[in-house]
Structure formats: structure tokens, C-alpha cells
Amino acid sequence: MRRVAFLTRILLLLFALLAAAGLRADDNEVRDVSLRAVEDGFVLDVDFAFELTPRLADVVANGVPLYFVVEFELGRRRWYWLDEIAASKKLELRLSYHPLSRQYRLSTGPLQQNFETLGDALNVLKHVRNWLVVDRTVAFSDADYDAAVRLKLDTALLPKPFQLSALTSRDLHLEIPWKHFTVRSPKQLPAPVETREPKRTEGR
């Protein structure tokens, strides 16, 4: 009886842990997303909801940078041929901590910004604004398009020891699943603004 009771407690504990992990995973989501036309094409605004696991927060606080990737796709299904892919973009974001300045840094390409706390850095990372995802040269058909966006931690860019740990540990993973939405017949983009120099009047 004692053995059965012990095994029952173990199973209940495992179920509780799995349920808690499931709840944490469900908290990772795309809260809001919008695609809008501007002079250069279409820009994406997206809000993510997630929290770093304590293990990831500890990793970055100890000087190991974390690399996040935001992916966007825009396409159209075609029953008679391969699906049309109008646009596919990736945005890479690097989150790091610098002990000398005691600041967190968020960078993408040559752009970077420093923050006093991890929470401040994550608050910017969670809200992507004015990301040009479709160039104005892209031609659209007169039909609705399927768009999708997601965010994930690129564990392949972690140091080798952490890559090995990530194979068996969920604490070193962070992924927000694809959020799909429909773009209703993308309208004609605004015409580019032309700048014309005033005509010079010839001197008499």
C-alpha cells in the first residue's frame, strides 16, 4: 500500500509539473499584429507576450547573449499550382548583458540600445514596430493573402555546452507559434513622393 501511495504521489507531481509547463507555454503568444501600407511598401507592427525562463534570464545575466528571430511570411494558396510566396523576412535581435556598464543591450544589425534592467529590454523586444516586410516593388494579385508571424530563440547560436543542454531541457527554449491572419486584397501602395528642385531662372 505504501508503495502504491508513493507511486501515486510521484505521478500526481509529474502531472502538476507538466500542467505548469503547459500553462507557461500557453502564455507565449502573439497578442496583436497589423500590416499597413506606407510609401516604401508594407510595415508590420506586432506585440508578443512571453517571459524568459529563470534559466535563460540567468544565462544572459552571466554574459551569454541570446539571439531571437522574428519570422514573417506572406503568400497565397493556389489549387492549380505551387503556393505563391509574396514575401518572407527575418529580423534578428541580440540580447546581451555588459557587466562593466551593468546594462542590458538589445541590438539588430548596426542598431543598438542600452537598458538599465532586463525587463526594460524585453519590453522593447516584445513590441516590434515599423518593420518593413514587403517592398513596394512586390506585385500583388487581386486576391486575399495569408500572412504569418512568429518569434523564437535561436538555440543554434548558443555556446556548445548550452546547445547540448537545450536538447533535453525546456528551460533553454522559447518559441511563440505562428500567428496566421488574412490580408484582404492588398491595396495599391501610395505613390512615392517626388522631390523636384525649383526651376532656375536665367539671369538677364
N, C-alpha and C positions, 0 to 999 in steps of 0.2 A: 504493500500500500504506500509506504513511504517513497519507494522508487517511482511509482506511478504519479504521486503528488509532485515529486521533484521534476519529473519529465513534463508534467502539465504546466508547472511554473515556467520552465525553460521555453516551452512553446508559446505561452502567453507573452513572455518577454520578447521573443523573436517577432511575434505578430505586432506587438506595440512598436518595436523599432522599425519594422517595415512600414507600418502605417504612418509613423512620424516622418520617415524618409519620403513617403508618397506625398504627404502634405507639403513638405518643403519643396518637392519638385513641382507640385501644382501651383505654388506661389510664383514660379518663374514663368512669366508670360509677357506677351506684347499687349500693353494696356490700350494704346491708341496709335493710329497710323493714318497718314494722309499724304496724298500725292497731288501736287499742284503745279500748274504751268507758270513758268517765268520766261524771261527773254531768252535765256540760254538753253532752255529745254524743260525738263520736269525735275522738281526737287522733292525730296522725301523728308517728312517730319515723323519721328517715331519715338514712342515712350516705352521703355522696358521696365518691368518690375522683377527684381531679383535681389538677393543678398549673397555675399560671399560666405562660404562655409568658414567656420573658425580656422580650419587648416589652411585654406587659401589666404585668409587675412594674415595669418602668422607667417606664411611663406613670403608674401610681398613685404611684410614689415621687417623681414630679415634680409632684405636686399635682392630677392629673386623677382625679376619683372614678370608680369602676367600679360599675355597677348590675347586680345579679344578680336573677334572677326564678326562684322555685321555683313550679312549677305542679302542681296536684293535680286529678284528675278521678275521679269515682265514678259508674258508670252500669250499665245492664243492657240487654243486647240483646233486642229483641223482633221476631220474624219477621213479626208481623201489623201492626206499626205502627212509628212512629219510635222510635229507641232512647230509653230513659228516662235522663235525667241527674239523679241524686240530689244531686250536689254538684260544684261547680267553684270552686277557690280559687287565689289567687295571693299569694305572700309576696315582697315586695320588700326587698332588702338592699343597702345602700350601703357600699362600702368606700373609705375615703379616707385620705390621709396629711397630717398637720399639721406642717410644718417647725418652727414655733415651739416646740412641745412635743416634737417628734421622736417622735410616736406615731401609730400607725395607729388608725383608728376604724371600727367596724362599727355601723351603725345601721339600724333598721327602725321607721318611724313616729316616735313621740316617744322611743323607747328607743334608747340608745346605750351602747357600751362601748369603752374605750381599751385598746390593746395596745402593748407595747414593740417587738415585731417583726411583720413580715408573716406569718411562719409561725404565730405565736400567733393572729392574726386569722383566718387561713384555717382553722385547726384548729376554731374555733368555727363558721365559716361552713359547713364540711363536715358538721357534725353538728347537724341541726335536731331539736329536742326539744319535745314537748308543744304541737305546733301544732294548734289547733282547726280541723279541716277540715269537719266535719259537725255542724250544730247539732242539738240534741236534738228540735227540732220537726219534723225530716225524717221522713216516714213511709216505711217500707220494705215491699216485697212479700216474700212468703215464697219467696225465690229467691236464688241466688248473684249477686254483683255483681262487675263488672270495675273494678279501680282502677288508676291510673297516676300516676306522678310523674316529674318531670324538673327539671333546672336549666340555665339558660343565661345568658350575658352579654347584656344588652340594649344592643347597639351603637347603637341609635337614640338613646340618651341621651348618647352620647359627643359631644364638640365636633365641629363640622362637618368640620374637616380630618381627624380620625380616622375619621369616618363614611365619608369618601371613600376613605381608605386601606383601610378594612375591606372595601371592595368587591372588592379584588384581593389582600388579604393575609390569610392564615390565622392569622398571628401575633396578630391583633386579635380573634380569635374564641375562644369557649369554650362548648361546648354538650354536655350529657350527655343522651343519648337517653332517650326514655320507657322507664320500667321498669314493666311490667304485672304485676299479681298479682291473685289471686282472693280476694274476701271472702266466706267461706261464710255464707250466710243470716244477715245481721247480727241479733244478738240484741236483745232488749228492753233499752233503756238503763236504768241504775239509776234508781230513783225519786229525785227531788230531796229533799234533806234539808230537813225543815221545822223552823223555829225557832219555838217557842211560848214566850211570856212566861208566867211563873208567875202563877196567879190571885192577885189581891189580896184579902186578907181585910178585910172592912169592920170598922172599929173599933166597938167597942160603946159 
